[in-house]
Amino acid sequence: MSIVAHVRTKGDVISDTKKVMNLVNWSEHIDGDNVFIKVNYMSDQVIPGLCTSPWLLEGVLQELTSQGKRVTIGDADLATSKQLVRAINRWGVVDICKKYNIKFVNLSNEPTTNKSTQIPDVIESIPIPNIILNADNVITLPVAKTHYLTRLTCSLKNQWGTIPRFRQQYHPIADLLIPEINRILNVNLTIIDATICMEGEGPRTGIPKLVNSILASPDLVAADRCVQDIMGLSGEIKHIENSAKMIKGSQLAYQVLGDPLETFKFIEAKKTIVTNFELLLRHVPILNTIIFKTGFFAIPSMIATKYNTFYYFKRYGIKYREKVLEQAPQYKALYGILPGYQEH
């Protein structure tokens, strides 16, 4: 049975992040000094629950740098938008990196190595950025959210973003590819931002959900199963189940160390007509090639970006943000200082 550490926070996210790291004895799981941190900055709009909170990131950096670890932080652009540079500026990450003299890399621009898989009948190799492969350790900092494709996105799914380019083409095999990416990377530790999560039409256009939790574990499978229970998502989540079988040492069973869990009933993400149509097209080889692997893809990409940036954010996102921060005044001052908070 794997250990999942859990701390309920009242708003001092930096201190409580360090607390949960020490509760799980983080230094026992980190060998060597070169650490790569995989964050999640999929949006340049500041909506709680959408991206890794900068305070959780800063708490992790304080712990690591106090022990002399050399840290690199990274994420990638989306398939439909080159959002990352704007995102890390608006979420305050650039300032944090300057404060701790840490390099942030855009994985979409990094050289890669094709790593052979154990599922060659599904996919023979995966391009992985060399900067991650050359690290002594990998720590992942996901946000707990519902997801239209995989039901839940958290520790395991966060490594999907290490595939630097064109990863949308792998959607039909996500439940097998997510375990395989994590097997190759052998992530040492997950520290989960469940302060404000996201429910409904995640991972991009959902509803912020106040949970006030921070979790940590060296076993990403156990951690994600724990988050599944917190969210109240019943039944099988395939990429978690597959990961338990494909990643050596992983377990679905877990023991909570620290504060007791609170369970919720998250609104699940549902596949829409658009997402179902996309998956259908991807299963037709000639259409998959024409629509998703040529310049034609720029058209649906532009439409998706405009919808997220203008329609969702202006009509729903800002209202969702204000509502959840009214419920949690301990976070309101924190989000109010971010450069992107006033981006309307």
C-alpha positions as CSV (number, residue, x, y, z in Angstrom):
1,M,0.0,0.0,0.0
2,S,1.4,3.4,-1.1
3,I,1.6,6.5,1.1
4,V,-0.3,9.7,0.0
5,A,0.4,12.7,2.2
6,H,-2.4,15.2,2.6
7,V,-2.6,18.6,4.2
8,R,-5.7,20.8,4.4
9,T,-4.7,24.4,3.8
10,K,-6.3,27.5,5.1
11,G,-4.5,29.7,2.6
12,D,-0.8,29.6,3.5
13,V,-0.1,27.5,0.4
14,I,3.7,28.0,0.4
15,S,4.1,26.8,4.0
16,D,1.5,24.0,3.6
17,T,3.3,22.8,0.4
18,K,6.5,22.5,2.4
19,K,4.6,20.7,5.1
20,V,3.2,18.0,2.8
21,M,6.6,17.5,1.2
22,N,8.2,16.8,4.5
23,L,5.3,14.7,5.6
24,V,6.0,12.4,2.6
25,N,9.8,12.6,3.3
26,W,10.5,14.1,-0.1
27,S,14.3,13.9,0.1
28,E,14.2,10.1,0.4
29,H,12.7,10.0,-3.1
30,I,15.1,12.4,-4.8
31,D,18.5,11.1,-5.8
32,G,21.1,13.5,-7.2
33,D,20.9,17.3,-7.5
34,N,19.5,17.9,-10.9
35,V,15.7,18.2,-10.7
36,F,13.2,18.9,-13.5
37,I,9.8,20.1,-12.4
38,K,6.8,19.6,-14.8
39,V,4.2,22.3,-14.2
40,N,0.9,22.9,-15.9
41,Y,0.4,26.3,-17.5
42,M,-2.0,25.5,-20.3
43,S,-3.8,28.9,-20.2
44,D,-2.7,32.5,-20.2
45,Q,-6.0,33.4,-18.4
46,V,-5.9,33.5,-14.7
47,I,-8.7,31.4,-13.5
48,P,-8.2,29.4,-10.2
49,G,-8.1,25.7,-10.8
50,L,-6.9,26.1,-14.4
51,C,-3.1,26.1,-13.8
52,T,-0.6,25.2,-11.1
53,S,-0.8,27.9,-8.5
54,P,2.4,29.9,-8.3
55,W,2.4,29.6,-4.4
56,L,2.5,25.8,-4.6
57,L,5.4,26.1,-7.1
58,E,7.3,28.6,-4.8
59,G,6.8,26.2,-1.8
60,V,8.4,23.4,-3.8
61,L,11.3,25.6,-4.9
62,Q,12.0,26.8,-1.3
63,E,12.3,23.2,-0.2
64,L,14.4,22.0,-3.1
65,T,16.8,25.0,-3.2
66,S,17.3,24.9,0.6
67,Q,18.8,21.4,0.1
68,G,21.0,22.6,-2.8
69,K,19.0,21.1,-5.6
70,R,19.5,22.5,-9.1
71,V,16.1,23.0,-10.6
72,T,14.7,23.5,-14.1
73,I,11.0,24.1,-14.7
74,G,9.1,23.4,-17.9
75,D,5.9,22.9,-19.8
76,A,4.9,23.0,-23.5
77,D,2.7,25.0,-25.8
78,L,-0.7,23.5,-26.6
79,A,-1.4,22.0,-30.0
80,T,-3.9,24.8,-30.7
81,S,-2.1,27.7,-29.1
82,K,1.4,29.1,-28.3
83,Q,0.2,30.2,-24.9
84,L,3.1,29.3,-22.6
85,V,5.2,32.5,-22.6
86,R,2.1,34.6,-21.9
87,A,0.9,32.2,-19.3
88,I,4.0,32.1,-17.2
89,N,4.1,35.9,-17.3
90,R,0.5,36.3,-16.3
91,W,0.6,33.6,-13.6
92,G,3.7,35.2,-12.0
93,V,6.0,32.3,-12.8
94,V,8.6,34.5,-14.5
95,D,9.0,36.5,-11.4
96,I,9.4,33.4,-9.2
97,C,12.1,32.0,-11.5
98,K,14.0,35.3,-11.3
99,K,13.7,35.3,-7.5
100,Y,15.2,31.8,-7.2
101,N,17.5,32.1,-10.3
102,I,15.8,29.2,-12.0
103,K,15.5,28.5,-15.7
104,F,12.1,27.9,-17.3
105,V,12.1,26.0,-20.6
106,N,9.4,25.7,-23.2
107,L,9.5,22.0,-24.0
108,S,8.0,22.7,-27.5
109,N,11.4,24.2,-28.4
110,E,13.6,21.5,-26.9
111,P,15.4,18.7,-28.8
112,T,14.0,15.2,-28.2
113,T,15.0,11.6,-28.3
114,N,12.6,8.9,-29.5
115,K,12.2,6.4,-26.7
116,S,11.0,2.9,-27.5
117,T,7.8,1.8,-25.9
118,Q,6.6,-1.6,-24.5
119,I,3.5,-1.3,-26.6
120,P,5.0,-1.3,-30.2
121,D,1.7,-2.7,-31.6
122,V,0.1,0.6,-30.5
123,I,3.0,3.0,-30.9
124,E,6.7,2.2,-31.4
125,S,8.3,5.3,-29.9
126,I,7.6,8.6,-28.1
127,P,9.6,11.8,-28.5
128,I,10.8,13.0,-25.1
129,P,12.7,16.2,-24.5
130,N,16.4,15.5,-23.6
131,I,16.3,18.1,-20.8
132,I,13.9,15.8,-18.9
133,L,15.7,12.6,-19.8
134,N,19.0,14.1,-18.6
135,A,17.6,15.1,-15.2
136,D,18.4,13.1,-12.1
137,N,14.9,13.5,-10.9
138,V,11.4,14.5,-12.2
139,I,8.8,16.1,-10.0
140,T,5.3,16.8,-11.3
141,L,3.0,19.6,-10.1
142,P,-0.4,18.9,-11.5
143,V,-3.8,20.6,-10.8
144,A,-6.6,18.2,-10.0
145,K,-9.3,18.6,-12.7
146,T,-12.0,16.7,-14.6
147,H,-11.2,16.0,-18.2
148,Y,-13.4,15.3,-21.2
149,L,-11.1,12.6,-22.6
150,T,-9.7,10.8,-19.6
151,R,-12.3,11.7,-16.9
152,L,-9.6,13.0,-14.6
153,T,-6.3,14.8,-15.2
154,C,-3.8,14.9,-12.4
155,S,-0.3,13.4,-11.7
156,L,-0.2,10.9,-14.5
157,K,-1.9,13.0,-17.2
158,N,0.4,16.0,-16.4
159,Q,3.2,14.2,-18.2
160,W,1.1,14.2,-21.4
161,G,2.5,17.8,-21.7
162,T,6.1,16.5,-22.0
163,I,5.4,15.5,-25.6
164,P,6.5,18.7,-27.1
165,R,4.6,18.9,-30.4
166,F,1.5,17.4,-32.1
167,R,0.5,15.4,-29.1
168,Q,-3.2,15.8,-30.0
169,Q,-2.7,13.1,-32.6
170,Y,-2.4,10.6,-29.8
171,H,-5.8,11.2,-28.3
172,P,-7.3,7.9,-29.4
173,I,-4.5,6.0,-27.5
174,A,-4.3,8.3,-24.5
175,D,-5.3,5.6,-22.0
176,L,-2.2,3.5,-23.0
177,L,0.2,6.3,-23.9
178,I,-0.2,8.1,-20.5
179,P,1.1,5.1,-18.6
180,E,3.9,4.6,-21.1
181,I,5.1,8.2,-20.9
182,N,5.2,7.9,-17.1
183,R,7.0,4.5,-17.3
184,I,9.7,6.1,-19.4
185,L,10.1,9.2,-17.3
186,N,10.0,7.4,-13.9
187,V,8.7,10.4,-12.1
188,N,10.0,10.6,-8.5
189,L,7.3,12.6,-6.8
190,T,4.0,14.3,-7.4
191,I,2.8,17.3,-5.4
192,I,-0.8,18.0,-6.3
193,D,-2.4,21.4,-6.3
194,A,-6.0,20.7,-5.1
195,T,-6.4,24.0,-3.4
196,I,-8.9,25.1,-6.1
197,C,-9.6,22.3,-8.6
198,M,-11.8,22.3,-11.7
199,E,-15.0,20.3,-12.4
200,G,-17.3,20.1,-15.3
201,E,-16.0,20.7,-18.8
202,G,-12.3,20.4,-18.0
203,P,-9.5,20.7,-18.4
204,R,-9.9,24.1,-20.1
205,T,-13.4,25.4,-19.8
206,G,-14.7,24.0,-16.5
207,I,-15.8,25.4,-13.2
208,P,-13.4,26.2,-10.3
209,K,-14.0,23.9,-7.3
210,L,-12.8,24.8,-3.8
211,V,-11.2,21.8,-2.1
212,N,-8.3,23.3,0.0
213,S,-6.1,20.3,-0.2
214,I,-2.4,19.7,-1.1
215,L,-1.2,16.1,-1.6
216,A,2.1,14.4,-2.3
217,S,3.3,10.9,-3.1
218,P,6.1,9.0,-4.8
219,D,3.4,6.8,-6.3
220,L,1.5,8.7,-9.0
221,V,-1.0,5.9,-9.5
222,A,-2.0,5.9,-5.8
223,A,-2.1,9.7,-5.7
224,D,-4.4,9.8,-8.7
225,R,-6.7,7.1,-7.3
226,C,-6.8,9.2,-4.1
227,V,-7.8,12.3,-6.1
228,Q,-10.5,10.2,-7.9
229,D,-11.9,9.3,-4.5
230,I,-11.8,13.0,-3.4
231,M,-13.7,13.9,-6.6
232,G,-16.3,11.2,-6.0
233,L,-15.7,9.7,-9.5
234,S,-16.9,6.1,-9.4
235,G,-16.0,3.3,-11.7
236,E,-12.8,2.7,-13.8
237,I,-10.5,5.4,-15.0
238,K,-8.6,3.6,-17.7
239,H,-5.3,5.4,-17.7
240,I,-5.0,5.0,-13.9
241,E,-5.9,1.3,-14.1
242,N,-3.5,0.8,-17.0
243,S,-0.7,2.7,-15.2
244,A,-1.0,0.3,-12.2
245,K,-0.3,-2.6,-14.5
246,M,2.4,-1.0,-16.7
247,I,4.5,1.0,-14.1
248,K,6.6,-1.1,-11.9
249,G,6.0,-0.5,-8.2
250,S,2.7,1.3,-8.6
251,Q,-0.3,0.5,-6.5
252,L,-4.0,1.5,-6.6
253,A,-4.3,1.0,-2.8
254,Y,-3.1,3.9,-0.7
255,Q,-2.8,5.0,2.9
256,V,-3.4,8.7,3.8
257,L,-0.8,10.3,6.0
258,G,-1.7,13.6,7.6
259,D,-5.1,15.3,7.5
260,P,-8.2,13.2,6.8
261,L,-9.6,13.5,3.3
262,E,-12.9,15.3,2.5
263,T,-14.9,13.8,-0.4
264,F,-16.9,15.8,-2.9
265,K,-19.1,15.1,-5.8
266,F,-17.5,16.7,-8.8
267,I,-19.5,17.4,-12.0
268,E,-17.9,15.2,-14.6
269,A,-16.7,16.4,-18.0
270,K,-18.8,15.1,-20.9
271,K,-17.7,14.5,-24.4
272,T,-19.4,17.0,-26.6
273,I,-20.5,16.7,-30.3
274,V,-17.3,18.4,-31.2
275,T,-15.0,16.1,-29.2
276,N,-16.8,13.0,-30.4
277,F,-16.5,14.2,-34.0
278,E,-12.8,14.9,-33.4
279,L,-12.2,11.4,-32.1
280,L,-14.2,9.9,-35.0
281,L,-12.0,11.8,-37.6
282,R,-8.8,10.7,-35.9
283,H,-9.8,7.0,-36.4
284,V,-10.1,7.6,-40.2
285,P,-6.5,7.6,-41.5
286,I,-6.9,9.8,-44.5
287,L,-9.1,12.4,-42.7
288,N,-6.7,12.3,-39.7
289,T,-3.8,13.1,-42.0
290,I,-5.6,15.9,-43.9
291,I,-7.2,17.6,-41.0
292,F,-4.7,17.2,-38.2
293,K,-1.3,16.8,-39.9
294,T,-1.4,19.6,-42.5
295,G,-1.9,23.4,-42.5
296,F,-5.6,22.8,-42.4
297,F,-5.3,22.2,-38.7
298,A,-4.7,25.9,-38.2
299,I,-8.4,26.6,-38.8
300,P,-9.9,24.4,-36.0
301,S,-7.0,25.5,-33.8
302,M,-7.9,29.2,-34.3
303,I,-11.6,28.5,-33.6
304,A,-10.8,26.6,-30.4
305,T,-8.4,29.3,-29.3
306,K,-11.0,32.1,-30.0
307,Y,-13.7,30.2,-28.1
308,N,-11.5,29.7,-25.0
309,T,-10.0,33.2,-25.0
310,F,-13.0,35.2,-25.7
311,Y,-16.3,33.4,-25.4
312,Y,-15.6,31.1,-22.4
313,F,-13.4,33.5,-20.5
314,K,-15.5,36.6,-20.9
315,R,-18.9,35.0,-20.5
316,Y,-18.1,32.4,-17.9
317,G,-14.5,32.3,-16.7
318,I,-14.4,35.7,-15.0
319,K,-17.7,35.0,-13.2
320,Y,-16.5,31.6,-12.1
321,R,-13.3,33.1,-10.8
322,E,-15.0,35.8,-8.7
323,K,-17.5,33.3,-7.3
324,V,-14.9,30.8,-6.1
325,L,-12.7,33.6,-4.6
326,E,-15.7,35.0,-2.8
327,Q,-16.1,31.5,-1.2
328,A,-12.3,31.6,-0.4
329,P,-11.2,35.1,0.6
330,Q,-7.9,33.6,1.8
331,Y,-7.0,33.2,-1.9
332,K,-8.5,36.4,-3.2
333,A,-5.6,38.6,-2.2
334,L,-3.1,36.1,-3.7
335,Y,-4.8,35.9,-7.1
336,G,-5.3,39.7,-7.1
337,I,-1.6,40.3,-7.2
338,L,-1.0,38.3,-10.4
339,P,-0.4,40.2,-13.6
340,G,-3.1,38.3,-15.5
341,Y,-5.8,38.8,-13.0
342,Q,-7.1,41.9,-14.6
343,E,-6.8,40.6,-18.2
344,H,-10.5,40.8,-19.3
